[in-house]
Amino acid sequence: MPPAAPPVPAPARDGVRGGPRPSRNPLLLAPAGAGALTAAVFVLATALARSHPLGPYTRNVVDLGQQYLPYHAYWRAFLLGDTHGDAFLNWNSGFGAGFLGDIGTYLSSPFSLLVVLFPADRPELALYVITALKITSAGAAMAALLIRLRPAGRPGGPWPLAALLGAAYALSGWTFNHGASVPMWLDGLIAFPLLCLVAEWARAGRRPVLGPLVVAAAWTANFYTAYMATLGAALFLAVRLLTADPETAPAPRTAGGPETPGASGTTARRRLAALLRAGWTVGLGIGLAAPLVLVVFSGTKYADPTPETVFAPASWPELLGRFLPATANVDTPALFIGTPALLLALTLPFNRAVAPRVRLGWTAPAVLVTLSLQWGPTHLLWHAGASPNGNPYRQAFVLCGLLLIAAWFSAAPGVPRPAALLGAAALLGALALAARSSADIDAWSYPAAAAALLLALAACALAPRAGRPAASRALPVAGAVLLLAAQAGESAVSGMRTEWQQRADVAWAPRIGAWQRAVAAEVARADAWPAYRTDPGPLPGGNEPLLLGGEGADAYSSLTTENTSRTLDSLGFGHYAKGRHPETLDNPVTDAIFSIGARIRSEATEPVRQDAAPRGGATATLTPVPPLVTVHPARNATVDPADSAFRNQELLLGSSVYALPAVRRTGTTLTARCPAGSEVWFWAPEFKGTAALAGAAPADYDGRPPAVRAPMRALGTVPPGGRVRVELLPEGRTTLPRQSVGCLDRSRLAAAVTRLTATGATRVTTTGHGLTAELPPGSTGTAVVAVPRATGWRCAAGDAEPVSARSHRGLLAVPLDGRATRVSCSFRPPGVRLGAAAGGAALFALLATALLARRRARRTRSGSHPGRQEFTGRPHEARPGAQDADYAPRRTGA
């Protein structure tokens, strides 16, 4: 028998100098494969759920339709210069609201800029594409992290596995249940793997400039979830420092002895240096993001406070059940990552092919983070010290990422051995059994998980083994196909079922259709800002002025100021979201107060359904109203929300226009006496049910304190005898204010409007975040601007220096002395100056860091300090015989 041919040396990997260039680069193929797979599965899930734009059903559930869709529609108009306001102020919503904080909360992601590429009437398509791109980017980012987790400068495993696990991260239950309907949180999903990469750079002393820029981008895009991702990345760095040798230059030789690779890399000094580099990187990055972050942080100080929430952990069956597919619930943590990926993660504790410190190092954080979800103090830590109202498990995406990193370390060296697979399967079975009582389990959960598990185990059985004959080399391809089908198919089914459950269980808004377009057309025809405001009226969804144009009260933002909410509440407006979503009020007195000269009234011409775009008609009604700036006698005027809304309206109007009768209540009947021919208005903000005058159509009230406050409504006209009888049909306990009935005299209101118009501003002009009004000569008292007073407004009369604006019953007020004929006000968001200063200091520190790093790199190139070149990132040649420290040698049984 002829001697065997000598083995052909394997080519150098990763483009190491001295070796041939590889035909395929896993560092590029892994994120590209993950991105393609993520996009395909997400689109498939949308199609299976028959959701728009790949089906007839609306995707506008909860805040997606009420906040993100209107904000992105307004963002497009803003970027194209088609709005009244600028980056500081939004004149459309809430009668004038700060906008820079909303940009930092909802719109500062670079992906949001893509909205300008879509037609104005297709914001839903734009938002879907942006959402899909964010999810795709998250998958690619995780794959890029995994393929770079290497102990000695070489990729840590096969790129297809990295791509599969990256896609599993992006298509987790958290993404389908929360991220897809709250797109701003998806920036945190992208941030976690990127910040882990930054931690890797800090550990190795690389990328001193790019690292802070990545941190800044993450915190600018969405600082709330970036904070959670930063905590997760800090945990990642701690585990890496304890389990992996730092990527440093070879240690110096001992006298007459061999080179000991990485001996100095595990010292406490090097670990401390890595921690200091990471802290400096994160500090610089947050400083660069400060111009937005501090504005948002300052805005939260003045935002309408939501009721204090006491954290109540989910039961353990509910928590464990969320690891299974097709589960959806905002009150329990969404932890599904796919049964195949979870199986690989659970093999880590049993996988003897992985070094013990790595098994322990990555198993312990996953367990500890899971426990942290259920403990009050750590719950507050994850949420920056404030328990959120709704969805108490927003940080669950970090746990999903840690589990997938554990899966990578277990499977990257090769398919885990049967003992490890059996141990993991046993844990999966115990998990499924313990979760059987969870209310979140869907009819598809167990069948989908079982099918995926069987396919995954079959794929592992077909994986290459030592000693397998050459004829069976085609089997690994079949195994890879089975694993892909298991992971992708289960994720698609889970996404489909999650969307179906959300549409059935939570609030939703219809798609944009002919109804909204009809309203938008009427708004465009009637709008004459700043001569008067145009209110588009209520439509299903909310934030209509952002979506359709006009200048109304409706506004839904996490930063709606407490003063705005309390002022409008005191005047009879309603609200949702515990006060952060004031809604419009169709009342002639408040129209006069806020200079709403055009009001759009519309109604649907067919039932509003989930599976069709709504149709409806709209008409515009023009009414004479005072200008935006009116003059009132000087007096002490404060808001008292406990007082009568009718009286508060009169005080702001400056005239008595209501008859406020004594109301007698007998059971569910209210009786009173008012002037014949006046209009009966009923104010019951906490009432849920219907109220009606005898013989008139009932008016619906939906008061559900503290979340929902019902607006006052007109019930009809007082009959000739003057006797008012209101019949209530309550749902549950009935709570009414002391003064629940007011009878409006239209002639008095017309006289008040005429007087305010005659004494008010003769001309009003507005800029992006300012307003100027010309007043009649000799005006005295107080100029009242029909804009809720918020911190940041500064006003002046005549040529005086602007000072912090005063308040007249919640609105902007400027004292007049009879000499000034002009008043001006401008808005500067709180925190913008401090943020700009912090950002400037951080930028200076970053430039200094870059100069020092470049000088150090020059010294390295001159040979004064051997090791990795920080700006080239090119690794040194691997030493012959070097062994990956993260993996134990396999026993082949030979």
C-alpha positions in Angstrom: 0.0 0.0 0.0 1.5 3.4 -0.9 2.1 5.8 1.9 -0.6 8.2 2.7 -0.2 11.7 1.2 0.8 14.3 3.8 -2.0 16.5 5.0 -2.4 19.8 3.2 -2.0 22.7 5.7 -5.2 24.6 6.3 -5.2 28.1 5.0 -4.9 30.9 7.6 -8.2 32.2 8.9 -9.6 35.7 9.2 -7.1 37.0 6.6 -4.1 36.6 8.9 -0.9 37.9 7.2 1.1 35.2 5.6 -1.9 33.0 4.6 -4.1 33.0 1.5 -7.2 35.2 1.6 -10.2 33.1 2.5 -12.9 32.8 -0.1 -15.6 33.3 2.5 -15.4 35.6 5.5 -17.4 34.4 8.4 -17.3 37.9 10.0 -19.4 39.1 7.1 -21.4 36.0 6.3 -22.8 35.5 9.9 -24.5 39.0 10.2 -25.6 38.9 6.5 -27.1 35.4 7.0 -28.8 36.4 10.2 -30.2 39.6 8.7 -31.6 37.7 5.7 -33.1 35.0 7.8 -34.6 37.5 10.3 -36.2 39.5 7.6 -37.7 36.5 5.8 -39.2 35.0 9.0 -40.6 38.3 10.2 -42.3 39.0 6.9 -43.6 35.4 6.8 -45.1 35.8 10.3 -46.8 39.0 9.1 -48.2 37.3 6.1 -49.4 34.3 8.1 -51.1 36.7 10.6 -52.7 38.5 7.5 -51.5 41.8 9.0 -51.1 45.0 6.9 -49.3 45.5 4.6 -49.3 41.8 3.8 -52.9 41.2 4.7 -56.1 43.1 5.5 -55.8 43.2 9.3 -54.6 46.3 11.2 -51.3 46.2 13.1 -52.1 49.3 15.0 -52.4 47.7 18.5 -52.1 49.8 21.7 -49.4 52.5 21.3 -48.4 51.5 17.8 -51.5 53.2 16.5 -51.9 55.8 19.2 -48.3 57.1 19.4 -45.8 55.8 16.9 -47.8 56.0 13.8 -48.9 59.6 14.3 -45.4 60.6 15.5 -43.8 59.1 12.4 -46.4 60.8 10.1 -45.6 64.1 11.8 -41.8 63.4 11.7 -42.0 63.0 7.9 -43.8 66.4 7.6 -41.3 67.9 10.0 -38.2 66.7 8.1 -39.7 68.0 4.9 -40.5 71.4 6.4 -44.3 71.1 6.3 -45.0 71.8 10.0 -45.7 75.0 12.0 -43.2 74.1 14.7 -39.5 73.2 14.9 -37.3 70.8 16.9 -38.1 72.7 20.2 -41.9 73.0 19.9 -44.8 71.2 18.3 -47.7 73.7 17.7 -50.1 70.9 16.6 -50.5 68.8 19.8 -51.7 69.7 23.3 -52.3 73.4 22.2 -48.5 73.7 21.9 -46.1 71.1 23.4 -42.4 70.6 23.7 -41.0 68.5 20.8 -37.3 67.9 21.5 -38.1 65.5 24.3 -40.5 63.6 22.1 -37.8 63.4 19.4 -35.5 61.8 22.0 -38.2 59.5 23.1 -39.9 58.3 19.9 -38.0 59.5 16.8 -34.2 59.8 17.4 -33.4 56.4 15.9 -31.5 56.8 12.6 -34.1 54.3 11.1 -36.9 56.9 11.7 -35.3 59.1 9.0 -36.4 56.6 6.4 -40.0 57.8 6.7 -39.3 60.5 4.1 -38.8 57.8 1.5 -42.6 56.9 1.6 -45.6 58.8 0.5 -47.4 61.0 3.0 -50.5 58.8 2.9 -48.5 55.6 3.6 -47.1 56.1 7.1 -48.2 52.5 8.1 -46.0 51.0 5.3 -43.1 53.3 6.4 -43.4 52.2 10.0 -43.6 48.5 9.1 -40.5 48.8 6.9 -38.7 50.6 9.7 -39.8 48.0 12.2 -38.6 45.2 10.0 -35.3 46.9 9.4 -34.7 47.4 13.1 -35.5 43.7 13.8 -33.2 42.6 11.0 -30.4 44.8 12.3 -30.8 43.3 15.7 -30.3 39.8 14.3 -27.3 40.9 12.3 -25.8 42.6 15.3 -26.1 39.6 17.5 -24.6 37.3 14.8 -21.7 39.8 14.5 -21.1 39.5 18.2 -21.3 35.8 18.4 -18.9 35.1 15.5 -16.4 37.4 17.2 -16.5 35.7 20.6 -13.2 34.0 20.3 -10.4 33.3 22.7 -7.4 33.7 20.5 -8.2 36.0 17.6 -10.1 33.3 15.6 -13.8 33.0 15.0 -15.4 31.0 17.7 -17.6 28.7 15.5 -19.4 28.2 12.3 -21.0 31.2 10.8 -24.3 29.5 9.9 -24.8 28.7 13.6 -24.1 32.4 14.5 -26.6 33.5 11.9 -29.3 31.1 13.2 -28.8 32.2 16.8 -28.7 35.9 15.8 -32.0 35.5 14.1 -33.4 33.7 17.1 -32.4 36.7 19.2 -34.2 39.2 16.9 -37.3 37.0 16.6 -37.7 36.4 20.3 -41.1 36.5 22.0 -40.1 39.9 23.4 -39.8 41.2 19.8 -43.2 39.9 18.7 -45.1 40.7 21.9 -43.5 44.1 22.7 -40.9 45.4 20.3 -42.9 45.1 17.1 -45.7 47.2 18.7 -43.4 49.6 20.5 -40.8 50.3 17.8 -38.6 52.6 19.8 -37.7 49.7 22.2 -36.3 47.9 19.2 -33.3 50.2 19.3 -32.4 48.6 22.7 -32.7 45.2 21.0 -30.0 46.4 18.6 -28.0 48.1 21.3 -27.4 45.0 23.5 -25.1 43.1 21.1 -23.5 46.3 19.9 -22.7 47.3 23.5 -21.3 43.8 24.1 -19.0 44.3 21.1 -18.0 47.6 22.7 -17.2 45.7 25.9 -15.1 43.3 23.9 -13.1 46.2 22.4 -12.6 47.7 25.9 -11.4 44.3 27.1 -8.9 44.1 24.3 -7.9 47.8 24.4 -9.3 48.5 20.9 -11.5 51.0 19.1 -11.1 53.9 21.6 -13.1 56.2 19.4 -15.6 53.9 17.7 -16.7 52.5 21.1 -18.0 55.8 22.5 -19.7 56.6 19.2 -21.5 53.3 19.3 -22.6 54.0 23.0 -23.7 57.5 22.0 -25.7 56.1 19.0 -27.4 53.6 21.3 -28.3 56.1 24.0 -29.5 58.7 21.4 -31.7 56.2 19.6 -33.6 55.2 22.8 -31.9 55.8 26.1 -34.5 53.9 28.1 -33.8 50.5 26.6 -30.1 51.5 26.0 -29.8 51.7 29.8 -31.1 48.2 30.1 -28.8 47.0 27.3 -25.8 48.8 29.1 -26.5 46.8 32.3 -26.6 43.6 30.3 -23.3 44.5 28.5 -21.7 45.2 31.9 -22.7 41.7 33.0 -21.3 40.4 29.7 -18.0 42.1 30.3 -17.8 40.8 33.8 -18.2 37.2 32.6 -15.8 37.7 29.8 -13.1 39.0 32.1 -13.6 36.0 34.4 -13.8 33.3 31.7 -11.7 34.4 28.7 -8.1 35.4 28.3 -7.8 39.1 27.3 -6.7 39.6 23.7 -3.3 41.1 24.4 0.2 40.8 23.0 2.2 37.6 23.8 3.6 37.7 27.3 7.4 38.2 27.6 9.5 35.1 27.8 11.0 34.1 31.1 14.7 33.9 31.3 15.7 30.8 29.3 12.1 29.5 29.3 9.3 29.1 26.7 6.8 31.8 26.0 3.7 31.6 28.1 0.8 32.8 26.1 -1.6 35.3 27.8 -0.1 34.7 31.2 -0.3 38.4 32.1 -3.8 38.8 30.6 -5.6 37.2 33.5 -4.1 39.4 36.2 -6.3 41.7 38.3 -4.4 44.7 36.9 -5.4 43.9 33.3 -9.0 43.3 34.4 -9.1 46.6 36.2 -7.7 48.3 33.2 -10.4 46.8 31.0 -13.1 47.9 33.5 -11.7 51.4 33.5 -11.6 51.5 29.7 -15.2 50.3 29.6 -16.3 52.9 32.1 -14.6 55.7 30.2 -16.1 54.5 26.9 -19.6 54.4 28.4 -19.2 57.7 30.1 -18.0 59.4 26.9 -20.8 57.8 24.9 -23.5 58.9 27.3 -22.0 62.4 27.4 -22.2 62.6 23.6 -25.9 61.7 23.8 -26.5 64.2 26.6 -28.1 66.9 24.4 -31.1 64.6 23.9 -30.9 62.4 27.0 -30.9 65.3 29.5 -33.8 67.0 27.7 -35.9 63.8 28.0 -34.8 63.3 31.6 -35.8 66.9 32.4 -39.1 66.4 30.6 -39.9 63.4 32.8 -39.6 65.7 35.9 -42.4 67.9 34.6 -44.5 65.2 33.0 -47.9 64.2 34.3 -47.1 61.7 37.0 -48.6 58.3 36.6 -50.0 56.5 39.7 -47.3 54.7 41.7 -47.1 51.1 40.7 -46.2 48.3 43.2 -44.3 45.5 41.4 -46.0 42.1 41.6 -43.9 39.3 40.1 -45.4 36.8 37.8 -46.0 33.3 39.1 -43.3 30.8 38.2 -45.6 28.8 35.9 -46.4 32.0 34.0 -42.7 32.9 33.8 -41.7 29.5 32.6 -44.6 29.4 30.1 -43.2 32.4 28.4 -40.2 30.3 27.2 -42.7 28.5 25.0 -43.9 29.7 21.6 -47.1 31.5 20.8 -47.5 33.1 24.2 -48.5 36.7 24.6 -49.1 38.8 27.7 -47.8 42.3 28.7 -47.8 41.4 32.4 -45.3 38.5 32.1 -41.8 38.3 30.6 -41.6 37.4 27.0 -38.7 34.9 27.0 -39.3 32.7 23.9 -36.1 32.4 21.8 -37.1 29.2 19.9 -37.0 25.7 21.2 -33.9 24.7 19.2 -32.0 27.7 20.5 -33.2 27.1 24.0 -32.2 23.4 23.8 -28.6 24.4 22.8 -28.5 27.0 25.7 -29.6 24.3 28.2 -26.9 22.0 27.0 -24.2 24.3 28.3 -24.2 23.1 32.0 -23.9 19.5 30.7 -21.4 20.1 27.9 -18.0 18.7 29.0 -16.5 19.9 25.7 -16.6 23.4 27.2 -14.2 24.5 29.9 -15.8 24.4 33.4 -15.3 28.1 34.0 -17.1 28.9 30.8 -20.0 26.6 31.6 -20.3 28.2 35.1 -19.6 31.7 33.9 -22.4 31.8 31.3 -24.9 29.6 33.2 -24.8 31.7 36.3 -25.7 35.0 34.7 -28.7 33.5 32.9 -30.0 32.1 36.1 -29.3 35.3 38.1 -31.0 37.5 35.5 -34.0 35.2 35.5 -34.2 35.6 39.2 -33.8 39.3 39.0 -37.0 39.6 36.9 -38.9 38.4 40.0 -37.3 40.5 42.8 -38.5 44.0 43.6 -35.1 45.7 44.1 -33.6 44.3 40.9 -36.8 45.1 39.1 -36.2 48.7 40.1 -32.6 48.5 39.0 -33.5 47.3 35.6 -36.0 50.2 35.2 -33.8 53.0 36.5 -35.5 53.2 39.9 -39.1 53.7 38.7 -41.5 50.8 38.3 -43.2 51.3 35.0 -47.0 51.5 34.5 -47.7 48.5 32.3 -45.3 45.8 31.0 -43.0 45.3 34.0 -40.6 43.1 32.1 -39.3 45.4 29.4 -35.7 44.2 30.1 -36.5 40.6 29.1 -34.6 41.0 25.8 -31.3 41.1 27.7 -32.0 37.6 29.2 -32.9 36.4 25.7 -29.5 37.6 24.5 -27.6 36.0 27.4 -29.3 32.7 26.6 -28.3 32.8 23.0 -24.7 33.6 24.0 -24.8 30.5 26.2 -26.1 28.5 23.3 -23.2 29.8 21.1 -20.5 28.8 23.6 -22.1 25.4 24.0 -22.6 24.6 20.3 -19.8 26.6 18.6 -17.1 23.9 19.2 -19.4 21.3 17.7 -22.8 19.6 18.3 -23.1 18.8 22.0 -22.8 15.1 22.8 -25.9 13.0 23.5 -25.5 13.2 27.2 -25.7 17.0 27.1 -28.6 16.9 24.7 -30.5 14.5 26.9 -29.9 16.7 29.9 -31.1 19.8 28.1 -34.2 17.9 26.8 -35.0 16.8 30.3 -34.8 20.4 31.5 -37.1 21.5 28.6 -39.6 18.8 29.5 -39.6 19.9 33.2 -40.0 23.5 32.1 -43.0 22.6 29.8 -44.6 20.5 32.6 -44.2 23.2 35.2 -45.8 25.8 32.8 -48.9 23.7 32.1 -51.1 25.8 34.4 -50.0 29.2 32.9 -52.9 31.2 31.4 -50.6 32.4 28.7 -50.3 29.0 27.0 -51.9 29.0 23.6 -53.4 26.0 21.7 -50.3 26.2 19.4 -47.7 26.4 22.2 -47.1 22.7 23.0 -47.5 21.3 19.5 -45.1 23.9 18.0 -42.5 23.4 20.7 -42.7 19.6 20.4 -42.4 19.7 16.6 -39.4 22.1 16.8 -37.7 19.9 19.5 -38.0 16.7 17.5 -36.6 18.4 14.4 -33.8 19.9 16.4 -32.8 16.6 17.9 -33.0 15.0 14.5 -30.7 17.7 13.2 -28.2 17.0 16.0 -28.3 13.3 15.2 -27.3 14.0 11.6 -24.4 16.3 12.6 -20.9 15.1 11.8 -19.2 12.8 14.3 -15.7 11.5 14.6 -15.2 8.3 12.6 -18.3 8.7 10.5 -17.6 7.4 6.9 -17.2 9.7 4.0 -20.4 8.5 2.4 -22.4 10.2 5.1 -21.0 13.7 4.6 -24.3 14.8 3.0 -26.1 14.2 6.3 -24.9 17.4 8.0 -26.5 19.4 5.2 -29.8 17.6 5.9 -29.3 18.3 9.6 -28.7 22.0 9.0 -31.9 22.2 6.9 -33.9 20.5 9.7 -32.4 22.9 12.4 -33.2 25.9 10.2 -36.8 24.6 9.6 -37.3 24.0 13.3 -36.1 27.4 14.4 -37.5 29.5 11.6 -40.8 27.7 11.4 -41.5 27.9 15.1 -40.6 31.6 15.2 -43.0 32.3 12.3 -45.8 30.4 14.0 -45.1 32.2 17.3 -45.2 35.6 15.6 -48.4 34.7 13.8 -50.2 33.6 17.0 -48.9 36.6 19.0 -50.4 39.0 16.5 -53.7 37.2 16.5 -53.8 37.2 20.3 -52.9 40.9 20.5 -55.7 41.9 18.1 -58.2 39.9 20.2 -57.1 41.0 23.6 -55.8 44.6 23.5 -56.9 48.0 22.2 -56.5 48.6 18.5 -56.9 51.4 16.0 -58.0 50.8 12.4 -55.8 51.2 9.4 -55.5 54.6 7.7 -58.2 54.8 5.0 -60.7 57.1 3.3 -62.1 58.4 6.6 -58.7 59.8 7.8 -58.0 61.2 4.3 -61.3 63.0 4.3 -60.6 64.6 7.6 -57.1 65.6 6.5 -58.5 67.3 3.4 -60.9 69.3 5.4 -58.2 70.3 7.9 -56.0 71.5 5.0 -58.8 73.6 3.6 -59.8 75.2 6.9 -56.4 75.7 8.5 -55.4 79.4 9.0 -52.8 79.2 11.8 -52.1 81.4 13.7 -55.2 83.4 13.0 -57.1 80.6 14.8 -56.7 76.9 15.5 -58.2 74.0 13.5 -59.2 70.9 15.5 -59.5 67.7 13.5 -61.8 66.2 16.0 -61.7 62.6 17.5 -61.0 59.5 15.4 -60.2 56.0 16.6 -56.5 56.0 17.6 -55.6 59.4 19.0 -52.9 62.0 18.3 -55.0 63.2 15.3 -53.3 66.6 15.0 -50.0 64.8 14.4 -51.5 62.4 11.9 -54.0 64.6 10.1 -52.9 68.2 10.7 -54.5 71.0 12.6 -53.9 72.3 16.1 -55.9 70.6 18.8 -55.8 69.4 22.4 -55.3 65.8 21.6 -51.8 64.6 22.5 -50.4 61.3 23.6 -46.8 61.5 24.9 -44.9 60.2 27.9 -43.8 63.8 28.4 -47.2 65.5 28.5 -46.7 68.0 31.2 -48.6 67.8 34.5 -49.7 71.4 34.0 -51.2 70.7 30.6 -53.1 67.6 31.9 -54.4 69.4 35.1 -55.4 72.5 33.2 -57.4 70.6 30.6 -58.9 68.3 33.2 -60.1 71.3 35.1 -61.9 72.6 32.0 -63.8 69.4 31.3 -61.5 67.8 28.8 -61.1 64.0 29.0 -58.0 62.0 29.0 -56.5 58.5 28.6 -53.3 56.9 29.7 -53.7 58.2 33.3 -53.5 61.8 32.1 -50.7 61.7 29.5 -53.2 61.5 26.6 -55.6 64.5 26.7 -58.4 64.3 24.2 -60.3 66.9 22.3 -63.4 68.6 23.7 -66.1 69.7 21.3 -67.4 72.6 23.5 -67.9 76.2 22.3 -66.6 77.8 25.4 -63.2 76.0 25.4 -63.1 76.6 21.6 -63.3 80.3 22.4 -60.7 80.0 25.2 -58.2 78.2 22.9 -59.1 80.1 19.7 -60.4 77.0 17.9 -62.1 78.7 14.9 -62.4 75.7 12.7 -63.7 72.3 14.0 -63.8 69.2 11.9 -66.7 66.8 12.6 -66.7 63.4 11.0 -68.2 60.0 11.3 -67.7 56.6 9.8 -70.0 55.6 7.0 -69.6 51.9 7.9 -68.6 49.8 10.9 -65.0 50.2 11.9 -63.3 46.8 11.5 -59.9 45.3 12.1 -59.8 43.8 8.6 -60.6 46.9 6.5 -59.6 50.5 6.2 -62.4 52.7 7.5 -64.6 54.9 5.4 -66.2 58.1 6.5 -67.1 61.7 5.7 -66.0 65.0 7.3 -67.3 68.6 7.4 -65.6 71.8 8.7 -67.5 74.3 10.9 -66.1 77.8 11.1 -66.9 79.9 14.2 -65.8 83.4 15.2 -63.4 83.1 18.1 -60.9 85.5 19.9 -57.3 85.6 18.8 -54.6 83.4 20.4 -53.7 86.3 22.7 -56.4 88.0 24.7 -56.3 90.7 27.4 -57.8 90.2 30.9 -58.0 92.2 34.1 -55.1 91.6 36.4 -56.1 89.1 39.1 -54.8 86.1 41.0 -55.9 83.1 38.9 -54.9 79.5 39.7 -56.2 76.2 38.6 -58.4 74.2 41.0 -59.2 70.8 39.4 -61.6 70.0 42.2 -63.8 73.0 41.4 -66.6 73.1 38.8 -65.3 72.7 35.2 -68.1 75.1 34.2 -66.8 77.7 36.6 -63.2 77.2 35.5 -64.2 77.8 31.9 -65.9 81.0 32.9 -62.9 82.3 34.8 -60.6 81.7 31.8 -63.1 83.2 29.4 -63.6 86.2 31.7 -67.4 86.1 31.5 -70.3 84.2 33.1 -71.9 82.1 30.3 -73.4 79.2 32.2 -76.5 78.8 34.4 -75.2 76.6 37.2 -78.3 75.1 38.8 -78.7 73.1 42.0 -78.9 69.5 41.0 -81.1 67.0 42.8 -80.3 63.3 42.5 -82.9 60.6 42.9 -81.4 57.1 42.2 -80.2 57.4 38.6 -82.2 60.5 37.8 -80.9 64.1 38.0 -83.3 67.1 38.0 -82.6 70.8 37.8 -84.0 74.0 36.4 -82.3 76.1 33.7 -83.4 78.9 31.3 -85.5 77.6 28.5 -83.6 77.2 25.2 -80.1 77.0 26.8 -77.8 74.0 26.1 -77.5 71.3 28.8 -73.9 70.1 29.4 -73.2 67.1 31.6 -69.8 66.8 33.3 -69.0 63.5 35.0 -65.3 62.6 34.5 -65.5 59.3 36.5 -68.9 58.2 35.2 -69.1 55.1 33.0 -72.4 54.6 31.2 -74.9 56.8 29.3 -76.6 60.0 30.1 -79.6 61.4 28.3 -82.3 64.1 28.4 -85.8 62.9 28.1 -86.5 62.2 24.5 -82.9 62.9 23.3 -80.2 60.6 22.1 -78.0 59.3 25.0 -74.3 60.4 25.3 -71.7 57.8 26.2 -69.3 58.3 29.1 -66.3 56.0 29.7 -64.8 57.2 32.9 -62.4 54.6 34.4 -60.2 56.4 37.0 -57.3 56.9 37.1 -56.6 55.7 33.5 -59.6 57.3 31.7 -61.4 60.5 32.4 -64.6 61.2 30.4 -65.1 64.7 28.8 -68.1 66.8 29.3 -70.8 66.4 26.7 -73.8 68.2 25.4 -77.1 66.5 26.1 -79.6 68.7 24.3 -81.7 71.9 24.8 -83.7 72.9 27.9 -87.4 72.5 27.1 -89.8 75.5 27.3 -90.7 74.8 30.9 -87.1 75.0 32.1 -87.1 71.6 33.8 -84.0 69.5 33.2 -84.2 65.8 33.7 -81.1 63.7 33.1 -81.5 59.9 33.1 -78.4 57.9 33.9 -77.7 54.3 32.9 -74.5 53.6 34.8 -72.2 50.6 34.5 -71.1 49.9 38.1 -70.7 52.5 40.8 -71.7 56.1 39.9 -69.5 59.0 41.1 -70.5 62.5 40.1 -69.0 65.9 40.9 -70.8 68.5 42.9 -71.6 70.6 39.9 -72.3 68.1 37.1 -74.9 70.1 35.1 -74.3 73.4 33.4 -76.7 75.3 31.0 -74.9 77.3 28.3 -76.3 80.7 27.1 -75.1 81.1 23.6 -75.9 84.9 23.5 -73.7 85.5 26.5 -70.9 83.5 24.9 -71.2 85.5 21.7 -70.9 88.8 23.7 -67.8 87.5 25.5 -66.2 86.5 22.2 -66.9 90.0 20.8 -65.4 91.7 23.8 -62.2 89.5 23.8 -61.8 90.0 20.1 -62.0 93.8 20.4 -59.5 94.0 23.3 -57.2 91.1 22.2 -54.3 91.0 19.8 -54.7 92.7 16.5 -52.1 90.5 14.9 -50.4 87.3 15.9 -47.3 85.7 14.3 -45.6 82.5 15.2 -42.1 81.1 14.5 -40.9 77.5 15.1 -40.9 77.9 18.9 -42.1 81.4 19.5 -45.0 83.8 19.3 -45.4 87.5 19.0 -48.7 89.5 19.4 -49.5 93.1 18.6 -51.9 94.6 21.1 -54.1 97.7 21.1 -52.4 100.8 22.6 -53.0 101.3 26.3 -53.7 97.6 27.1 -53.5 96.9 30.8 -54.0 93.9 33.0 -52.7 90.5 31.7 -52.1 89.2 28.2 -53.2 85.6 28.2 -51.7 83.3 25.6 -53.9 80.3 24.8 -51.0 77.9 25.4 -50.6 75.7 28.5 -47.7 77.1 30.6 -44.8 74.7 30.7 -41.3 75.0 32.2 -39.2 76.5 29.4 -41.5 79.3 28.3 -40.1 82.8 28.6 -42.2 85.9 27.8 -41.8 89.7 27.7 -43.9 92.7 27.2 -42.5 95.3 24.8 -38.7 95.6 24.8 -38.3 94.1 28.3 -36.0 91.2 28.9 -37.8 87.8 28.6 -38.5 86.2 32.0 -40.0 82.8 33.0 -43.6 83.0 31.9 -46.3 83.5 34.5 -49.5 81.4 34.7 -53.1 82.5 34.4 -55.2 79.5 35.4 -52.7 77.2 33.6 -52.1 79.3 30.5 -49.2 81.6 29.6 -49.6 85.1 31.1 -47.7 88.4 30.5 -48.4 91.4 32.8 -49.2 94.6 31.0 -48.6 98.2 32.2 -50.4 100.1 29.5 -47.2 101.1 27.7 -46.3 97.9 25.8 -48.1 97.2 22.5 -46.4 93.9 21.9 -45.8 90.7 23.8 -43.6 87.8 22.8 -43.0 84.3 24.1 -40.5 81.7 23.2 -39.9 78.1 24.3 -36.6 76.5 25.2 -36.8 72.8 26.4 -35.6 72.3 29.9 -32.2 70.6 30.0 -31.1 71.7 26.5 -28.4 74.0 27.8 -27.0 71.6 30.3 -27.2 68.8 27.6 -25.3 70.9 25.1 -22.6 71.7 27.6 -22.2 68.0 28.6 -22.2 67.0 24.9 -19.5 69.6 24.2 -17.3 68.4 27.0 -17.7 64.8 26.0 -16.8 65.7 22.4 -13.7 67.4 23.6 -12.7 64.4 25.7 -13.3 62.1 22.8 -11.0 64.2 20.6 -8.4 64.0 23.3 -8.8 60.3 23.5 -8.4 59.9 19.8 -5.2 62.0 19.8 -3.7 60.0 22.6 -4.7 56.7 20.9 -3.2 57.8 17.7 0.1 58.8 19.3 0.2 55.4 21.1 -0.5 53.6 17.8 2.5 55.4 16.2 4.7 54.3 19.1 3.4 50.7 18.5 4.3 50.9 14.8 7.7 52.1 15.6 8.3 48.9 17.7 8.3 50.4 21.1 5.4 48.3 22.3 4.5 45.0 20.5 0.9 44.0 20.3 -2.3 44.7 18.4 -2.5 47.9 16.5 -5.6 49.7 17.8 -6.5 51.6 14.6 -6.0 48.7 12.2 -7.5 46.0 14.3 -5.3 43.4 12.6 -4.6 40.5 14.8 -1.1 38.9 15.1 -0.4 35.5 13.7 -1.6 32.7 15.8 1.2 30.7 17.4 1.6 27.1 16.3 -0.1 24.8 18.7 -2.1 27.6 20.4 -5.3 26.2 21.8 -8.6 27.9 22.5 -8.8 28.4 26.2 -12.6 28.5 26.2 -13.0 25.0 25.1 -11.8 21.7 26.6 -10.2 19.1 24.4 -12.7 16.6 23.0 -12.3 12.9 23.6 -12.6 11.0 20.3 -12.6 7.6 21.8 -9.7 6.5 19.7 
